Amino acid sequence: MAQHNVPRIFASLRLFFMENIRKLLTTYAYNILGSYEDAKDIVQDAYLKLSSLDIDAIENKKAYFIRTVINLSINLKEKQKRLISQSR
């Protein structure tokens, strides 16, 4: 019976972890992008991207999530800059 609960426990831990650092991740993204809505989207994208990984294999989960959000934010900022320069 305990084995049937294992995936649910891991899903709960992942959700708990994301909810505890969601504000921090959103702050990092906002500081790069300057838009709260874009920052929330980036954090959601990061969560979806990371949910397919074996999170237990990641040694420093918090740092990994932060680095992922920073990289996605920088990529979006660069994309926005390219679009603005192309529209001129």
N, C-alpha and C positions, 0 to 999 in steps of 0.2 A: 504494500500500500504506500509506503514511503517513496518508492521509486516513481509512482505516478505524480507525486507532488513536486519532483525535482525541477521539471521545466517551468512550472508555475512559480516556484521559488526564485529561479534565476531571472525570470521575466519581472517579478516584483522587485528584485534587487536592481535590475537595470532601470526600471521606472523610478525607483527611489533615488538612485544615483543621479539620473537626469534631472529630476525635480529639485534636488538639492543644489545642483550647480547651474541650473537653467539661467538664473539671474546673472551669475558671474559670466557665463558664456554670452548672454545677450549684451552685457556691458562691454565685453571685448569687441564684439561685432559692431555695436553702436559707435564705439570710439573710432573705429576704422571707417565705417560707412556714413555716419552722421544721420542715419534714418532709423527710427525705432522699428518701423514695419519691416524694412530690409533686414535689420538685425534679427528680428523674430523669425523671419523666413530662413535665414542662414542657420540659425540654431536648429530649426526643424529639419532642414536639409542635412545637417551634420548628424542629427540623431538617426535619421533614416539611413544614411550612409553607414554609420557605425553599427546599426542594429543587425546588419548582415554579417558582421565580424564575430569571431569568437572572443568575446569581451574578457573572458577569463585568461586568455593568452597575453593580454596587454598588462604589462607590469605596473606602469603608472597611469592609471585610467584618467585621472583628472588632467594631467599634463597632455595626454593624447587627445582628449576632447578639446582642450583649449587650443592646442596646435592645429587641430582640424578646423575649428571655427575661425581661427586667425587666417589660415590659408584660404578657406572658402571666401572670407570677407575681402581679402586682398584681391583674389581672382575676380570677384564681382565688381570691386572698385575699379580695377583695370578695364574690365569690360565696359563699365559705364563711361569711363574716360574715352575709350575708343569710339563708342557710339556718339558721344558729344562731338568729338573732333571730326568724325565722318559726316555729321549733319551740318557742318559749317560750310 
